[in-house]
Amino acid sequence: GTKESQLALNTKLFALEWLNKGDLVANVTLENKTHAEIVKWIANEVRENEVGKEYTYAFHYELPYAAITDDFVFGRPDSSESTILIDALSLAQGVFERFLDTNGLASEIRVWPHHFDLGIYAEFSAEKNLFLGAGLAIPDTMIDNLYFYVSGYKGGEAVVTKDFKALSRGKWHTDWEGATLVADGKSSTEVELFLSEVCVTFRDEA
């Protein structure tokens, strides 16, 4: 079933790996492969592992990067850029684990398919019907850097944050309902303090 199957990116080998119940069952090196070849490999693994539906490469949104066409050839990424991404994701994973545990919240920590952010979504206050979304996002049109974000949802609607008091680290946005903190150079302590302050503000003002 789908819960037992995982598609993983091995950053050290620069390869995609198909896991079943945590065991490696297939892999493909990305370097020098075309985008069409990789899409075909994924589609084949989806069928072989009986995920339940056909795989189609299609986006219902746009990211601020050049479109990847079938003949695009993957080259090995710059090692320094890879290190920055790996370190940021590792930092985020640890921060979210501690944040959930400290606040008694329940959420999977996962890479969302929408914008490839590593994030969580949890009920923050049953009394207020308040839910919290937080994550580490890739650079986009809002911030040209890896960044942490937090947003609140009450009764299914985004909590309006434009009138919230200023944060001691990070900032509230008016073009999007939530707070962000640029990840570059931040320690786990700084990120955890950012999350805590945002959550206290949501709890008190939402």
C-alpha positions in Angstrom: 0.0 0.0 0.0 1.0 3.7 -0.2 1.9 3.9 3.4 4.6 1.3 2.9 6.1 2.9 -0.2 8.4 5.9 -0.1 10.3 7.8 -2.8 13.5 9.2 -1.4 16.3 11.4 -2.6 19.7 10.2 -1.5 21.6 13.5 -1.4 25.0 11.8 -1.0 24.6 9.6 -4.0 22.5 12.1 -6.0 20.0 9.3 -6.7 16.3 8.5 -6.3 15.5 5.5 -4.1 12.3 3.5 -3.9 11.7 2.2 -0.4 9.2 -0.5 0.7 8.7 -0.7 4.5 12.0 1.1 4.8 13.9 -1.4 2.6 15.6 -0.3 -0.7 13.9 -2.0 -3.6 15.1 0.2 -6.5 17.2 3.2 -7.3 18.4 5.4 -10.1 21.3 7.8 -10.4 20.1 11.3 -11.5 23.4 12.5 -12.9 23.3 12.6 -16.8 19.7 11.3 -16.9 17.1 13.3 -18.8 14.0 14.4 -17.0 11.9 12.1 -19.3 14.0 9.1 -18.2 13.4 10.0 -14.5 9.7 10.5 -14.9 9.5 7.1 -16.7 11.4 5.4 -13.9 9.1 6.9 -11.2 6.0 5.8 -13.2 7.3 2.3 -13.5 8.1 2.0 -9.8 4.6 3.3 -9.0 3.1 0.5 -11.1 5.6 -2.2 -9.8 4.8 -1.3 -6.2 1.1 -1.1 -6.7 0.7 2.3 -5.2 -2.9 2.5 -6.6 -2.8 5.1 -9.3 -0.7 6.1 -12.3 2.1 8.7 -11.8 1.8 11.8 -14.0 4.3 14.7 -13.8 2.1 17.7 -13.6 2.0 20.8 -11.4 -1.1 22.8 -10.4 1.0 25.8 -9.4 4.1 27.6 -10.6 7.4 27.9 -8.9 9.8 30.8 -9.7 12.3 28.5 -11.5 12.8 27.7 -15.2 10.5 24.9 -16.4 12.1 21.5 -16.6 11.4 20.0 -20.0 11.7 16.3 -21.1 15.2 16.8 -22.5 16.6 18.5 -19.4 19.7 16.7 -18.2 20.5 16.5 -14.5 24.0 17.4 -13.5 25.5 16.8 -10.1 24.7 19.8 -7.9 27.4 22.0 -6.4 28.6 20.3 -3.2 28.5 23.6 -1.2 24.9 24.2 -2.2 23.9 20.6 -1.3 25.6 21.0 2.1 23.5 24.2 2.8 20.3 22.4 1.9 21.1 19.2 3.9 22.2 21.2 6.9 19.0 23.3 6.8 16.7 20.2 6.4 18.5 18.5 9.3 18.2 21.6 11.5 14.5 21.8 10.6 13.8 18.1 11.3 15.3 18.4 14.8 13.6 21.7 15.6 10.1 20.4 14.6 10.6 17.2 16.6 11.4 19.2 19.7 8.7 21.7 19.0 6.0 19.1 18.7 7.2 17.2 21.8 7.5 20.4 23.9 4.0 21.6 23.1 2.3 18.2 23.1 1.3 18.5 19.5 0.7 15.6 17.0 1.8 15.9 13.4 3.9 14.0 10.8 7.0 15.8 9.7 6.9 15.5 5.9 7.9 17.0 2.6 4.8 18.6 1.2 4.2 18.0 -2.5 3.1 21.5 -3.2 6.3 23.5 -2.7 8.7 20.9 -1.4 8.8 22.4 2.1 9.5 20.2 5.1 6.7 20.9 7.4 4.1 20.1 10.1 0.4 20.8 10.5 -1.2 20.3 13.9 -4.1 21.3 16.1 -2.7 24.0 18.4 -5.8 24.8 20.4 -9.0 22.7 20.5 -10.7 25.4 22.5 -10.1 28.0 19.8 -10.4 25.5 16.9 -6.9 26.8 16.0 -4.5 24.8 13.7 -0.9 25.6 13.0 1.2 25.1 9.9 4.9 25.5 10.0 7.8 24.5 7.8 11.1 25.1 6.1 10.5 26.5 2.5 12.7 26.7 -0.5 13.5 30.1 -2.0 10.5 31.6 -3.8 9.0 34.9 -4.9 8.4 35.9 -1.3 11.9 35.3 0.0 15.0 34.6 -2.1 16.5 32.2 0.5 15.6 29.1 2.5 13.2 30.3 5.2 11.0 29.0 8.1 7.3 30.0 8.2 4.3 29.7 10.5 0.7 30.3 9.7 -2.5 29.8 11.7 -5.9 28.5 10.6 -9.2 29.0 12.6 -12.3 27.3 11.5 -10.7 26.5 8.1 -9.8 30.1 7.4 -6.3 31.7 7.6 -5.8 33.8 10.7 -5.2 37.5 9.6 -1.8 38.6 11.0 -1.3 42.1 9.7 -2.2 43.8 13.0 -0.2 41.4 15.3 2.6 43.0 17.3 6.1 42.9 15.8 8.3 39.8 16.4 11.7 39.9 18.1 13.0 37.7 15.3 11.4 37.1 11.9 8.5 39.1 10.7 4.8 39.1 9.9 3.7 39.4 6.3 0.9 41.5 4.7 1.0 39.7 1.3 0.5 36.4 3.0 -1.0 35.5 6.4 1.9 34.3 8.5 5.4 34.9 9.8 8.8 34.0 8.3 12.4 33.7 9.4 15.3 33.5 7.0 17.1 30.2 7.7 20.6 31.3 6.7 22.9 31.4 9.7 20.2 30.6 12.3 20.8 28.2 15.2 18.2 25.6 16.3 17.7 27.8 19.5 16.9 30.9 17.4 14.4 28.9 15.2 12.7 27.4 18.3 12.4 30.8 19.9 10.8 32.1 16.6 8.3 29.3 16.6 7.5 29.8 20.3 6.9 33.5 20.0 4.7 33.1 16.9 2.6 30.4 18.6 2.2 32.5 21.8 1.0 35.4 19.6 -1.5 33.2 17.8 -2.8 31.8 21.1 -3.2 35.3 22.6 -4.5 37.2 19.6 -6.2 34.7 17.2 
